[in-house]
């Protein structure tokens, strides 16, 4: 393996979609990656664009949004270090289903769809293992949707905050006083609730001393306390 590929291999080995690949297979994928840097506020791709590249975040943050017919912008997901987005471009060239924009400067590695599809044709073992990984992710997504359908707004909001805390901790935040850069609107959309309902519950958490709200950010003083609201 080329030593220049080692950083990409170390990044890819922590990405769930590549979890079934061994070192040699990861090296083959790393060989077709290209480093990319995007400034804050940059649109990486737009909903409806041709799908030709997927990205793995090395540093920084981005979010996936979708335009509603009435003009609203809905946040679908947040991405941080180790997250992948646009991964279906590895398999086909369908149009993008959402817009992805950066929240701060993002460093990523890009995998061009044509390169990845050539790799899959040449190495069927990689193709089989990626199908297994995608199947696992689909089952997990179905289970998450099923759980959320039975959860209250409070439980869903607490769960979203818990996931954002875990992401922040993976980037170096401590066990307490975890700063999460997110708006009330984003929390509501990620939890599948109205902004008003999410805002009321965040106020409950603030009165309980679990969080402190700021403009476009939250400080979670006691992340463990969030679990009391998840059921």
ABEGO torsion letter per residue (X at the ends): XBAAAAAAAAAAAABAAAAABBAAAAAAAAAABBBBBBBBGBBABBBGBBBABBBBBABEBBBBBBBBAAGBBBBABBBBBGBBBGAAAAABABBBABBBBBABBBBBBBBBAAAAAAAAAABAAAAAAAAAAAAAAAAAAAAAAAAAAABBAAAAAAAAAAAAAAAAAAAGBBABGBBBBBBAAAAAAAAGBBAAAAAAAAAAAAAAGABBBBBGBBBBABAAAAAAABX
